[in-house]
Each structure stands twice: as structure tokens, then as C-alpha cells.
Amino acid sequence: MRPLMPDVNMVSAPAVLKQKGSPLTESRRETSPIYGSLIRIKVLTGGRWRTLAGAVNAGTAKIVEVKDMALEADFHPVMLIINNRDKPGFIGAVGTMLGEANINIATFHLGRQAAEQDAIAIVGVDQVVPDDIQQRLRSLPHVKYVKVLKF
């Protein structure tokens, strides 16, 4: 919530969600099999449920799950989230396209359900990705969607 509402904090967030008509469900466990702390967000958008999980690992916040696919991605000021079908050549095509546009890749993290099934790529880049490059990425074979996040 903080990118849209800089004054929100852990204490005020539940009241802000209630005021906006968004339900909040909280569950806690004393232990996690993998992470010392984990938060999972489930949001209804565009008529579909979306999930994302994050954790703090060694003092650094990370994205650890998207659409039930495990990965471990550091946050970066500009990130691409690309959902695609896991097929050979995808990583090379993304790298080539960004390189030709003189966009430097800082980080590249992958998660997938299984070989040749649904996959997710989280790519940290050093500058904003222009709309025409985003459109070219969307046109790659097997790409379902491309989203740009800015922090």
C-alpha cells in the first residue's frame, strides 16, 4: 500500500483497508518450513484471484512466490514480471530484446510449475522499459502478460 499511500503503516493498514471496503484476513503460524517471516497477499483483480508472497531473508525483503510458483527475487527499483509458457529460447529472447534496446538487466529470477507449463520471470532492470519494448516482449511466443513495477 505504501507506494500509493506513503503515510500508511503496519498499525493503520487494517483501518485503511476497511475504509476502502477491502477485506483483510490474517493468519499466523509460529514457524515456517522455509522462511522466518512470510507474507502472502491474495487480491481479486480483473475478476481473477492473484497471489504473491514475500519474505525477509537475511535482512532483505524478497518476492518468494508468484501464482503459486516458487522463486526468490530481490526487489529492484524497476522490475518486469513476465508470465509465459516454459519453452526453450525464452530467456535468450528477453535478454536479446532488452540488450538491443540498451536496457541493462540487473537481476533475472525464474519460477515455473513444471517443464513446458506456466512460468514466471522477474527481471530487475536499470531503467524504465518504454511502451514499445513492453509491447515487443508481449509479442514473444508463449508470453501471457508483461507488467512493469516501479518502487
DSSP file with accessible surface (Angstrom, degrees, kcal/mol):
  #  RESIDUE AA STRUCTURE BP1 BP2  ACC     N-H-->O    O-->H-N    N-H-->O    O-->H-N    TCO  KAPPA ALPHA  PHI   PSI    X-CA   Y-CA   Z-CA
    1    1 A M    >>        0   0   91      0, 0.0     4,-2.0     0, 0.0     3,-1.0   0.000 360.0 360.0 360.0 -24.4    0.0    0.0    0.0
    2    2 A R  T 34  +     0   0  147      1,-0.3     6,-0.1     2,-0.2     5,-0.0   0.842 360.0  60.5 -60.5 -37.1    2.9    2.3    0.7
    3    3 A P  T 34 S+     0   0  102      0, 0.0    -1,-0.3     0, 0.0   148,-0.0   0.868 118.2  31.8 -60.0 -30.7    3.7    3.3   -3.0
    4    4 A L  T <4 S+     0   0  156     -3,-1.0    -2,-0.2     1,-0.2     0, 0.0   0.701 132.8  31.8 -94.4 -23.7    0.1    4.7   -3.3
    5    5 A M    ><  -     0   0   58     -4,-2.0     3,-1.9     1,-0.1    -1,-0.2  -0.742  65.2-175.2-137.1  85.7   -0.2    5.9    0.3
    6    6 A P  T 3  S+     0   0   96      0, 0.0    -1,-0.1     0, 0.0    -4,-0.1   0.750  81.9  56.5 -59.0 -24.1    3.1    7.0    1.8
    7    7 A D  T 3  S+     0   0  152      2,-0.0     5,-0.1    -5,-0.0     2,-0.1   0.554  81.0 108.4 -87.8  -5.5    1.7    7.6    5.3
    8    8 A V    <   +     0   0   12     -3,-1.9     2,-0.3    -7,-0.1    -3,-0.1  -0.405  44.3 173.1 -72.6 145.6    0.2    4.1    5.8
    9    9 A N     >  -     0   0   74     -2,-0.1     4,-2.3    -8,-0.0    -2,-0.0  -0.842  49.7 -82.6-140.6-178.2    2.0    1.8    8.3
   10   10 A M  T  4 S+     0   0  174     -2,-0.3    -2,-0.0     1,-0.2    -1,-0.0   0.827 127.4  45.8 -59.6 -32.9    1.5   -1.6    9.9
   11   11 A V  T  4 S+     0   0  130      1,-0.2     4,-0.4     2,-0.1    -1,-0.2   0.912 118.5  39.0 -77.7 -42.4   -0.8   -0.2   12.5
   12   12 A S  T  > S+     0   0   37      1,-0.2     4,-2.4     2,-0.1     5,-0.2   0.703  94.2  84.9 -84.2 -17.9   -3.0    1.9   10.2
   13   13 A A  H  X S+     0   0   22     -4,-2.3     4,-2.7     1,-0.2     5,-0.2   0.897  87.7  50.7 -56.1 -47.0   -3.2   -0.5    7.2
   14   14 A P  H  > S+     0   0   56      0, 0.0     4,-2.3     0, 0.0    -1,-0.2   0.928 112.8  46.7 -59.1 -41.5   -6.1   -2.6    8.5
   15   15 A A  H  > S+     0   0   66     -4,-0.4     4,-2.6     2,-0.2    -2,-0.2   0.902 112.1  50.6 -66.7 -39.2   -8.2    0.5    9.1
   16   16 A V  H  X S+     0   0   20     -4,-2.4     4,-1.9     2,-0.2    -1,-0.2   0.927 110.6  49.1 -64.6 -44.1   -7.3    1.9    5.7
   17   17 A L  H  <>S+     0   0   40     -4,-2.7     5,-2.8    -5,-0.2     4,-0.3   0.932 112.0  48.8 -60.1 -44.2   -8.3   -1.4    4.0
   18   18 A K  H ><5S+     0   0  176     -4,-2.3     3,-1.4    -5,-0.2    -2,-0.2   0.925 109.1  52.6 -62.1 -43.7  -11.6   -1.4    5.9
   19   19 A Q  H 3<5S+     0   0  162     -4,-2.6    -1,-0.2     1,-0.3    -2,-0.2   0.872 110.7  48.0 -59.9 -35.4  -12.3    2.2    5.0
   20   20 A K  T 3<5S-     0   0  137     -4,-1.9    -1,-0.3    -5,-0.2    -2,-0.2   0.433 118.5-111.9 -86.8  -1.5  -11.7    1.3    1.3
   21   21 A G  T < 5S+     0   0   64     -3,-1.4    -3,-0.2    -4,-0.3    -2,-0.1   0.695  71.7 137.4  80.7  18.9  -14.0   -1.7    1.5
   22   22 A S      < -     0   0   54     -5,-2.8    -1,-0.3    -6,-0.2    -2,-0.1  -0.863  50.7-129.1-101.0 126.4  -11.2   -4.3    1.1
   23   23 A P        -     0   0  122      0, 0.0     2,-0.4     0, 0.0    -5,-0.0  -0.393  16.6-154.3 -73.1 150.3  -11.3   -7.3    3.4
   24   24 A L        -     0   0   91     -2,-0.1     2,-0.5     2,-0.0    -6,-0.0  -0.996   9.7-174.5-125.5 126.4   -8.3   -8.3    5.4
   25   25 A T        -     0   0  134     -2,-0.4     2,-0.4     2,-0.0     0, 0.0  -0.991   7.9-169.2-119.6 128.1   -7.7  -11.9    6.6
   26   26 A E        +     0   0  117     -2,-0.5     2,-0.4     2,-0.0    -2,-0.0  -0.953   8.6 174.7-121.0 133.5   -4.7  -12.5    8.8
   27   27 A S        -     0   0  112     -2,-0.4     2,-0.4     2,-0.0    -2,-0.0  -0.991   9.5-163.2-134.0 147.7   -3.3  -15.9    9.8
   28   28 A R        -     0   0  203     -2,-0.4     2,-0.4     0, 0.0     3,-0.0  -0.970   8.4-172.7-131.8 146.2   -0.2  -16.6   11.8
   29   29 A R        -     0   0  210     -2,-0.4     3,-0.0     1,-0.1    -2,-0.0  -0.979  26.6-135.2-130.5 148.8    2.0  -19.6   12.4
   30   30 A E  S    S+     0   0  188     -2,-0.4     2,-0.3     1,-0.1    -1,-0.1   0.820  89.4  27.3 -73.1 -29.0    4.8  -19.8   14.8
   31   31 A T        -     0   0  118     -3,-0.0    -1,-0.1     6,-0.0     5,-0.1  -0.954  62.6-154.0-135.3 152.6    7.1  -21.5   12.3
   32   32 A S        -     0   0   45     -2,-0.3     5,-0.0     3,-0.2     0, 0.0  -0.970  21.7-134.1-120.0 140.8    7.6  -21.6    8.6
   33   33 A P  S    S+     0   0  121      0, 0.0     3,-0.1     0, 0.0    -1,-0.1   0.777 101.4  11.4 -66.5 -20.4    9.2  -24.5    6.9
   34   34 A I  S    S+     0   0  130      1,-0.3     2,-0.3    -3,-0.0    -2,-0.0   0.746 122.7  42.9-122.4 -48.2   11.4  -22.2    4.8
   35   35 A Y        -     0   0   32      1,-0.1    -1,-0.3    22,-0.0    -3,-0.2  -0.808  60.2-138.6-114.1 147.8   11.3  -18.6    5.9
   36   36 A G  S    S+     0   0   88     20,-0.3     2,-0.3    -2,-0.3    -1,-0.1   0.803  98.8  17.1 -69.2 -29.2   11.5  -16.9    9.3
   37   37 A S  S    S+     0   0   55     19,-0.4    19,-0.7     2,-0.0     2,-0.3  -0.996  71.7 172.6-143.8 140.5    8.8  -14.5    8.1
   38   38 A L  E     -A   55   0A  71     -2,-0.3     2,-0.4    17,-0.2    17,-0.2  -0.992  12.1-167.0-149.2 137.0    6.5  -14.7    5.2
   39   39 A I  E     -A   54   0A 112     15,-2.9    15,-2.9    -2,-0.3     2,-0.5  -0.998   7.1-164.6-126.2 132.2    3.5  -12.6    4.0
   40   40 A R  E     -A   53   0A 126     -2,-0.4     2,-0.4    13,-0.2    13,-0.3  -0.971   4.0-161.4-117.6 131.2    1.1  -13.8    1.3
   41   41 A I  E     -A   52   0A  84     11,-3.5    11,-2.0    -2,-0.5     2,-0.5  -0.933   4.7-169.6-114.1 134.0   -1.2  -11.5   -0.4
   42   42 A K  E     +A   51   0A 133     -2,-0.4     2,-0.4     9,-0.2     9,-0.2  -0.991  12.8 179.9-124.5 120.3   -4.3  -12.6   -2.3
   43   43 A V  E     -A   50   0A  72      7,-2.7     7,-2.8    -2,-0.5     2,-0.7  -0.970  25.8-139.5-127.3 136.7   -6.0   -9.9   -4.5
   44   44 A L  E     +A   49   0A  98     -2,-0.4     2,-0.4     5,-0.2     5,-0.2  -0.848  39.1 157.6 -92.6 114.9   -9.1  -10.1   -6.7
   45   45 A T  E >   +A   48   0A  76      3,-2.8     3,-1.9    -2,-0.7    -2,-0.1  -0.998  62.1   1.9-141.9 135.7   -8.4   -8.1   -9.8
   46   46 A G  T 3  S-     0   0   79     -2,-0.4    -1,-0.1     1,-0.3     3,-0.1   0.813 129.4 -60.3  59.9  28.2   -9.9   -8.2  -13.2
   47   47 A G  T 3  S+     0   0   70      1,-0.2     2,-0.4    -3,-0.0    -1,-0.3   0.540 119.9  98.1  78.6   6.1  -12.3  -11.0  -11.9
   48   48 A R  E <  S-A   45   0A 138     -3,-1.9    -3,-2.8    -5,-0.0     2,-0.4  -0.962  73.8-119.1-129.0 147.2   -9.3  -13.3  -11.1
   49   49 A W  E     -A   44   0A 152     -2,-0.4     2,-0.4    -5,-0.2    -5,-0.2  -0.651  29.0-168.4 -82.4 135.3   -7.5  -14.0   -7.8
   50   50 A R  E     -A   43   0A  70     -7,-2.8    -7,-2.7    -2,-0.4     2,-0.4  -0.964   1.4-161.3-122.2 140.9   -3.8  -13.2   -7.8
   51   51 A T  E     +A   42   0A  27     -2,-0.4    16,-1.9    -9,-0.2     2,-0.3  -0.945  12.6 171.2-125.3 149.1   -1.3  -14.3   -5.2
   52   52 A L  E     -AB  41  66A  66    -11,-2.0   -11,-3.5    -2,-0.4     2,-0.4  -0.977  11.2-162.4-150.7 138.4    2.1  -13.1   -4.2
   53   53 A A  E     -AB  40  65A   1     12,-2.4    11,-2.5    -2,-0.3    12,-1.4  -0.972   7.0-176.2-127.3 145.0    4.3  -13.9   -1.3
   54   54 A G  E     -AB  39  63A  16    -15,-2.9   -15,-2.9    -2,-0.4     2,-0.3  -0.920   0.1-175.3-133.8 161.3    7.2  -12.1    0.2
   55   55 A A  E     -AB  38  62A   6      7,-2.2     7,-2.8    -2,-0.3     2,-0.6  -0.974  28.3-120.6-149.7 159.9    9.7  -12.8    2.9
   56   56 A V  E     + B   0  61A  74    -19,-0.7     2,-0.5    -2,-0.3   -19,-0.4  -0.948  34.5 179.3-104.3 121.3   12.6  -11.2    4.8
   57   57 A N  E >   - B   0  60A  64      3,-2.7     3,-1.7    -2,-0.6    -2,-0.1  -0.991  69.4 -13.9-128.2 120.1   15.7  -13.3    4.4
   58   58 A A  T 3  S-     0   0   99     -2,-0.5    -1,-0.1     1,-0.3     3,-0.1   0.877 130.2 -53.7  55.5  37.9   19.0  -12.3    5.9
   59   59 A G  T 3  S+     0   0   70      1,-0.2     2,-0.4    -3,-0.0    -1,-0.3   0.511 117.4 110.2  80.9   4.3   17.5   -8.8    6.5
   60   60 A T  E <   -B   57   0A  69     -3,-1.7    -3,-2.7    14,-0.0     2,-0.2  -0.950  66.6-128.0-119.0 130.4   16.5   -8.4    2.8
   61   61 A A  E     +B   56   0A  51     -2,-0.4    14,-0.9    -5,-0.2     2,-0.3  -0.537  35.6 177.5 -74.0 136.7   12.9   -8.3    1.5
   62   62 A K  E     -BC  55  74A  29     -7,-2.8    -7,-2.2    -2,-0.2     2,-0.5  -0.979  35.8-121.1-138.9 151.1   12.3  -10.7   -1.4
   63   63 A I  E     +BC  54  73A   4     10,-2.9    10,-2.9    -2,-0.3    -9,-0.3  -0.835  34.8 172.2 -86.1 126.2    9.5  -11.9   -3.6
   64   64 A V  E     +     0   0A   7    -11,-2.5     7,-1.6    -2,-0.5     2,-0.3   0.481  57.3  25.1-118.9  -5.3    9.3  -15.7   -3.0
   65   65 A E  E     +BC  53  70A  33    -12,-1.4   -12,-2.4     5,-0.2     2,-0.4  -0.932  49.8 179.6-161.5 134.5    6.2  -16.8   -4.8
   66   66 A V  E >  S-BC  52  69A   8      3,-2.0     3,-2.1    -2,-0.3   -14,-0.2  -0.991  82.2 -10.9-135.1 126.5    4.0  -15.6   -7.7
   67   67 A K  T 3  S-     0   0   37    -16,-1.9   -15,-0.1    -2,-0.4     3,-0.1   0.894 129.2 -56.1  53.4  41.4    0.9  -17.5   -8.8
   68   68 A D  T 3  S+     0   0  124      1,-0.2     2,-0.5   -17,-0.1    -1,-0.3   0.634 110.7 126.8  66.0  14.5    2.0  -20.5   -6.6
   69   69 A M  E <   -C   66   0A   2     -3,-2.1    -3,-2.0    42,-0.1    -1,-0.2  -0.917  56.9-132.8-104.8 124.0    5.4  -20.6   -8.3
   70   70 A A  E     +C   65   0A  76     -2,-0.5    42,-0.4    42,-0.3     2,-0.3  -0.491  43.3 134.5 -77.1 139.5    8.4  -20.5   -6.0
   71   71 A L  E     -     0   0A  17     -7,-1.6     2,-0.3    -2,-0.2    40,-0.1  -0.925  45.9-127.6-162.5 177.5   11.3  -18.2   -6.8
   72   72 A E  E     +     0   0A  75     -2,-0.3     2,-0.5    38,-0.2    -8,-0.2  -0.823  33.2 170.7-141.8  99.7   13.5  -15.8   -4.8
   73   73 A A  E     -C   63   0A   0    -10,-2.9   -10,-2.9    -2,-0.3     2,-0.1  -0.941  26.6-136.0-118.2 128.7   13.7  -12.3   -6.3
   74   74 A D  E     -C   62   0A  54     -2,-0.5     2,-0.2   -12,-0.2   -12,-0.2  -0.456  34.1-104.8 -70.5 150.7   15.3   -9.2   -4.7
   75   75 A F        -     0   0   88    -14,-0.9    -1,-0.1    -2,-0.1    49,-0.1  -0.528  40.2-175.0 -74.1 145.8   13.3   -6.0   -5.1
   76   76 A H        -     0   0   41     -2,-0.2    75,-0.2    47,-0.1     3,-0.1  -0.968  38.7-109.4-138.0 151.2   14.7   -3.6   -7.7
   77   77 A P  S    S+     0   0   79      0, 0.0    74,-2.7     0, 0.0     2,-0.4   0.850 110.3  27.1 -54.8 -35.7   13.6    0.0   -8.5
   78   78 A V  E    S+DE 125 150B  16     47,-0.6    47,-2.4    72,-0.2     2,-0.4  -0.994  78.0 174.7-129.5 126.6   12.2   -1.2  -11.9
   79   79 A M  E     -DE 124 149B   0     70,-2.8    70,-3.2    -2,-0.4     2,-0.5  -0.984  21.6-148.2-133.6 142.3   11.1   -4.8  -12.4
   80   80 A L  E     -DE 123 148B   0     43,-2.9    43,-2.7    -2,-0.4     2,-0.5  -0.910   8.9-161.1-102.1 133.6    9.4   -6.7  -15.2
   81   81 A I  E     -DE 122 147B  17     66,-2.9    66,-2.5    -2,-0.5     2,-0.5  -0.984  13.4-175.6-113.4 119.0    7.1   -9.5  -14.4
   82   82 A I  E     -DE 121 146B   1     39,-2.8    39,-2.4    -2,-0.5     2,-0.5  -0.975  11.5-162.5-120.3 121.6    6.6  -11.8  -17.4
   83   83 A N  E     +DE 120 145B   1     62,-2.3    61,-3.2    -2,-0.5    62,-1.5  -0.893  30.0 147.8-101.5 127.6    4.2  -14.7  -17.3
   84   84 A N  E     -DE 119 143B   3     35,-2.1    35,-2.8    -2,-0.5     2,-0.4  -0.924  53.0 -90.5-148.6 171.4    4.9  -17.2  -20.1
   85   85 A R  E     -D  118   0B 104     57,-2.0     2,-0.9    -2,-0.3    33,-0.2  -0.783  52.7-108.9 -86.8 133.3    4.8  -20.9  -21.0
   86   86 A D        +     0   0   41     31,-3.4    30,-0.4    -2,-0.4    56,-0.1  -0.545  61.8 145.8 -70.6 103.5    8.1  -22.5  -20.2
   87   87 A K    >   -     0   0   61     -2,-0.9     3,-1.4    54,-0.1    28,-0.0  -0.980  54.0 -89.4-137.6 151.4    9.7  -23.2  -23.6
   88   88 A P  T 3  S+     0   0  121      0, 0.0     0, 0.0     0, 0.0     0, 0.0  -0.269 107.6  30.7 -59.7 143.2   13.3  -23.1  -24.8
   89   89 A G  T 3> S+     0   0   58      4,-0.0     4,-2.3     3,-0.0     5,-0.2   0.227  83.5 109.4  96.8 -12.7   14.6  -19.8  -26.1
   90   90 A F  H <> S+     0   0   22     -3,-1.4     4,-2.5     2,-0.2     5,-0.2   0.947  79.3  45.9 -62.3 -52.1   12.5  -17.5  -23.8
   91   91 A I  H  > S+     0   0   87      1,-0.2     4,-2.6     2,-0.2     5,-0.2   0.933 114.8  48.3 -59.7 -44.7   15.4  -16.3  -21.6
   92   92 A G  H  > S+     0   0   44      1,-0.2     4,-2.8     2,-0.2    -1,-0.2   0.901 110.6  51.3 -62.0 -40.9   17.6  -15.6  -24.7
   93   93 A A  H  X S+     0   0   36     -4,-2.3     4,-2.5     2,-0.2    -1,-0.2   0.918 111.7  46.7 -64.7 -42.4   14.8  -13.7  -26.5
   94   94 A V  H  X S+     0   0    0     -4,-2.5     4,-2.6     2,-0.2     5,-0.3   0.948 114.5  47.4 -64.2 -47.5   14.2  -11.5  -23.5
   95   95 A G  H  X S+     0   0   26     -4,-2.6     4,-2.7    -5,-0.2    -2,-0.2   0.917 113.6  47.5 -60.5 -43.8   17.9  -10.8  -23.0
   96   96 A T  H  X S+     0   0   79     -4,-2.8     4,-2.8    -5,-0.2     5,-0.2   0.937 112.3  49.4 -63.2 -45.9   18.4  -10.1  -26.7
   97   97 A M  H  X S+     0   0   16     -4,-2.5     4,-1.2    -5,-0.2    -2,-0.2   0.933 115.2  42.8 -62.5 -44.9   15.4   -7.8  -26.9
   98   98 A L  H  <>S+     0   0    0     -4,-2.6     5,-2.8    -5,-0.2     3,-0.2   0.914 114.1  51.8 -68.2 -40.5   16.4   -5.8  -23.8
   99   99 A G  H ><5S+     0   0   46     -4,-2.7     3,-1.8    -5,-0.3    -2,-0.2   0.918 107.2  51.7 -62.2 -42.9   20.0   -5.6  -24.9
  100  100 A E  H 3<5S+     0   0  138     -4,-2.8    -1,-0.2     1,-0.3    -2,-0.2   0.804 109.0  51.7 -64.2 -27.0   19.2   -4.3  -28.3
  101  101 A A  T 3<5S-     0   0   34     -4,-1.2    -1,-0.3    -3,-0.2    -2,-0.2   0.349 117.9-116.3 -89.0   6.2   17.1   -1.6  -26.6
  102  102 A N  T < 5 +     0   0  139     -3,-1.8     2,-0.6     1,-0.2    -3,-0.2   0.850  67.0 145.5  61.1  36.3   20.2   -0.7  -24.4
  103  103 A I      < -     0   0    8     -5,-2.8     2,-0.3    -6,-0.1    -1,-0.2  -0.934  43.3-138.9-106.2 117.0   18.3   -1.8  -21.3
  104  104 A N        -     0   0   96     -2,-0.6    22,-1.9    -3,-0.1     2,-0.6  -0.586   6.6-137.5 -80.9 133.0   20.6   -3.4  -18.7
  105  105 A I  E     +F  125   0B  54     -2,-0.3    20,-0.3    20,-0.2     3,-0.1  -0.802  22.8 176.4 -87.8 123.5   19.4   -6.4  -16.8
  106  106 A A  E     +     0   0B  44     18,-3.1     2,-0.3    -2,-0.6    19,-0.2   0.832  69.0   5.2 -93.1 -40.7   20.4   -6.2  -13.1
  107  107 A T  E     -F  124   0B  32     17,-1.6    17,-1.7     2,-0.0     2,-0.3  -0.982  56.7-167.0-143.2 153.9   18.7   -9.4  -11.9
  108  108 A F  E     +F  123   0B  58     -2,-0.3     2,-0.4    15,-0.2    15,-0.2  -0.933  12.7 176.3-146.0 115.8   16.8  -12.3  -13.5
  109  109 A H  E     -F  122   0B  43     13,-2.5    13,-2.8    -2,-0.3     2,-0.3  -0.972   8.4-162.7-126.3 140.1   14.8  -14.7  -11.4
  110  110 A L  E     +F  121   0B  84     -2,-0.4     2,-0.3    11,-0.2    11,-0.2  -0.915  12.4 173.2-125.5 147.5   12.6  -17.6  -12.7
  111  111 A G  E     +F  120   0B   8      9,-2.3     9,-3.1    -2,-0.3     2,-0.3  -0.971   9.8 174.3-142.4 153.3    9.9  -19.8  -11.3
  112  112 A R  E     -F  119   0B 132    -42,-0.4   -42,-0.3    -2,-0.3     7,-0.2  -0.992  38.2-132.0-155.8 159.0    7.7  -22.4  -13.0
  113  113 A Q  S    S-     0   0  109      5,-2.8     2,-0.3     1,-0.4    -1,-0.1   0.930  85.3 -44.3 -73.9 -51.3    5.1  -25.1  -12.3
  114  114 A A  S >  S-     0   0   37      4,-0.4     3,-2.4    -3,-0.1    -1,-0.4  -0.952  85.2 -48.4-168.4 169.8    6.9  -27.7  -14.4
  115  115 A A  T 3  S+     0   0   60     -2,-0.3     3,-0.1     1,-0.3   -28,-0.1  -0.219 125.6   3.9 -53.0 131.6    8.7  -28.1  -17.7
  116  116 A E  T 3  S+     0   0  103    -30,-0.4    -1,-0.3     1,-0.2     2,-0.1   0.599 114.5  99.0  66.0  17.3    6.7  -26.6  -20.6
  117  117 A Q  S <  S-     0   0   87     -3,-2.4   -31,-3.4     1,-0.2    -1,-0.2  -0.315  86.3 -35.8-111.6-160.7    4.0  -25.3  -18.2
  118  118 A D  E     +D   85   0B  10    -33,-0.2    -5,-2.8    -2,-0.1    -4,-0.4  -0.325  65.2 178.1 -62.5 137.4    3.2  -21.9  -16.7
  119  119 A A  E     -DF  84 112B   6    -35,-2.8   -35,-2.1    -7,-0.2     2,-0.4  -0.939  18.0-151.2-139.4 160.5    6.4  -19.9  -15.7
  120  120 A I  E     -DF  83 111B   0     -9,-3.1    -9,-2.3    -2,-0.3     2,-0.4  -0.992   4.5-165.4-134.8 139.1    7.2  -16.5  -14.3
  121  121 A A  E     -DF  82 110B   0    -39,-2.4   -39,-2.8    -2,-0.4     2,-0.6  -0.997   2.8-165.1-123.2 131.6   10.2  -14.3  -14.8
  122  122 A I  E     -DF  81 109B   0    -13,-2.8   -13,-2.5    -2,-0.4     2,-0.5  -0.978  14.3-173.7-115.5 115.7   11.0  -11.4  -12.6
  123  123 A V  E     -DF  80 108B   0    -43,-2.7   -43,-2.9    -2,-0.6     2,-0.5  -0.946  14.5-152.4-118.0 116.1   13.6   -9.2  -14.3
  124  124 A G  E     -DF  79 107B   0    -17,-1.7   -18,-3.1    -2,-0.5   -17,-1.6  -0.759  22.0-173.2 -84.5 128.0   15.2   -6.2  -12.5
  125  125 A V  E     -DF  78 105B   1    -47,-2.4   -47,-0.6    -2,-0.5   -20,-0.2  -0.882  31.1-127.4-124.2 158.8   16.3   -3.5  -15.0
  126  126 A D  S    S+     0   0   84    -22,-1.9     2,-0.3    -2,-0.3   -21,-0.1   0.458  87.7  22.7 -87.6  -2.6   18.3   -0.3  -14.6
  127  127 A Q  S    S-     0   0   72    -23,-0.3    -2,-0.0   -49,-0.1     2,-0.0  -0.977  95.6 -73.9-153.4 167.3   15.8    2.0  -16.3
  128  128 A V        -     0   0   78     -2,-0.3    -2,-0.1     1,-0.1   -50,-0.0  -0.358  47.3-124.9 -63.2 138.7   12.1    2.3  -17.2
  129  129 A V        -     0   0    1     -4,-0.1    -1,-0.1     1,-0.0     5,-0.1  -0.799  27.6-123.6 -89.9 117.2   11.1    0.0  -20.1
  130  130 A P    >>  -     0   0   60      0, 0.0     4,-2.3     0, 0.0     3,-0.5  -0.178  21.1-111.9 -59.8 154.0    9.5    2.0  -22.9
  131  131 A D  H 3> S+     0   0  129      1,-0.2     4,-2.5     2,-0.2     5,-0.2   0.854 115.9  56.2 -55.3 -39.0    6.0    1.0  -24.0
  132  132 A D  H 3> S+     0   0  103      1,-0.2     4,-2.0     2,-0.2    -1,-0.2   0.893 108.7  46.9 -66.5 -33.9    7.2   -0.2  -27.5
  133  133 A I  H <> S+     0   0    9     -3,-0.5     4,-2.5     2,-0.2    -1,-0.2   0.908 110.6  52.5 -73.0 -38.9    9.6   -2.6  -25.8
  134  134 A Q  H  X S+     0   0   22     -4,-2.3     4,-2.3     1,-0.2    -2,-0.2   0.928 109.9  49.5 -59.0 -42.5    6.9   -3.8  -23.5
  135  135 A Q  H  X S+     0   0  116     -4,-2.5     4,-1.2     1,-0.2    -2,-0.2   0.900 109.5  50.8 -64.7 -39.9    4.7   -4.5  -26.5
  136  136 A R  H  < S+     0   0  104     -4,-2.0     4,-0.4     2,-0.2     3,-0.2   0.894 109.4  51.1 -64.6 -39.2    7.5   -6.4  -28.2
  137  137 A L  H >< S+     0   0    1     -4,-2.5     3,-1.5     1,-0.2    -2,-0.2   0.918 107.4  53.5 -62.8 -41.1    8.0   -8.5  -25.1
  138  138 A R  H 3< S+     0   0   89     -4,-2.3    -1,-0.2     1,-0.3    -2,-0.2   0.780 103.8  57.8 -62.7 -26.7    4.3   -9.3  -25.1
  139  139 A S  T 3< S+     0   0   87     -4,-1.2    -1,-0.3    -3,-0.2    -2,-0.2   0.539  79.5 113.2 -84.5  -5.7    4.5  -10.4  -28.7
  140  140 A L  S X  S-     0   0   25     -3,-1.5     3,-1.8    -4,-0.4   -50,-0.0  -0.361  84.1 -89.5 -62.5 145.7    7.2  -13.1  -27.9
  141  141 A P  T 3  S+     0   0   97      0, 0.0    -1,-0.1     0, 0.0   -54,-0.1  -0.269 109.7  10.8 -56.3 138.7    5.9  -16.6  -28.4
  142  142 A H  T 3  S+     0   0   95      1,-0.2   -57,-2.0   -58,-0.1     2,-0.4   0.440  88.4 138.9  74.7   2.6    4.3  -18.1  -25.3
  143  143 A V  E <   -E   84   0B  22     -3,-1.8   -59,-0.3   -59,-0.2    -1,-0.2  -0.685  27.9-178.4 -81.0 128.2    4.1  -14.8  -23.3
  144  144 A K  E     -     0   0B 112    -61,-3.2     2,-0.3    -2,-0.4   -60,-0.2   0.841  63.9 -16.6 -91.4 -45.1    0.9  -14.4  -21.4
  145  145 A Y  E     -E   83   0B  45    -62,-1.5   -62,-2.3    -8,-0.1     2,-0.4  -0.989  48.5-150.7-158.3 159.6    1.5  -11.0  -19.9
  146  146 A V  E     -E   82   0B   1     -2,-0.3     2,-0.4   -64,-0.2   -64,-0.2  -1.000  18.0-178.3-132.0 127.3    4.1   -8.4  -19.1
  147  147 A K  E     -E   81   0B 118    -66,-2.5   -66,-2.9    -2,-0.4     2,-0.5  -0.971  16.1-146.1-125.2 144.1    3.9   -6.0  -16.2
  148  148 A V  E     -E   80   0B  34     -2,-0.4     2,-0.4   -68,-0.2   -68,-0.2  -0.943  13.5-166.0-109.8 129.3    6.2   -3.3  -15.1
  149  149 A L  E     -E   79   0B  57    -70,-3.2   -70,-2.8    -2,-0.5     2,-0.4  -0.939   0.8-166.2-112.2 138.1    6.6   -2.5  -11.4
  150  150 A K  E      E   78   0B 134     -2,-0.4   -72,-0.2   -72,-0.2    -2,-0.0  -0.992 360.0 360.0-125.5 129.7    8.3    0.6  -10.1
  151  151 A F              0   0  122    -74,-2.7    -2,-0.0    -2,-0.4     0, 0.0  -0.868 360.0 360.0-116.8 360.0    9.4    1.0   -6.5
